[in-house]
């Protein structure tokens, strides 16, 4: 006959139990990695989008490139590839990185709550001010990227505002820059929340 475990007998596992530690520690690290990669991919995507826009201007005017580093990066990557492939690939990579980051964070949150139940404690979230700031940046990032997608749809070839005053650098670049900057801030704050929460939960998470 199999002896009863602490979980089956209704007892709370000890704080040194490896049972909650395995899932929480692994998912916390995975969330940190996924969020970091998402931030990096977002920056690379923004650079390539600007480079693609600069390339359009350079083809039309045979000069007048304002953001030379982005243009060089886009030109080097796109030279051996079909036209537009680089930006499409960057968009798909960003989508996959976003899905991976969201899935990793949701999985980590599940193990945080599960571990708290095992230990009989409340979830040790960071202070309310930190959590409000984090939620605000997440919401702001979502809003800016929805606007960015709408802008891309409206100004793409065949769109209502294609080659109008809205389809210009003074409109596109601030929108893309603000979205990327806020996305990076969101990634950094998310990593901080993951680490602080995991460390507070009896040091199960990655240490800074």
Secondary structure, DSSP 8 states (H G I E B T S, - for coil): -----TTTTT----TT-HHHHHHHHHHHHHHHHHHHHHHHHHHHHHHHHHHHHHHHHHHHHS---S-HHHHHHHHHHHTTS-TTHHHHHHHHHHHHHHHHHHHHHHHHHHHHHHHHHHHT-------HHHHHHHHHHHHHHHHHHHHHHHHHHHHSTTSTTTTSTTSSHHHHHHHHHHHHHHHHHHHHHHHHHHHHHHHHTTT-S---
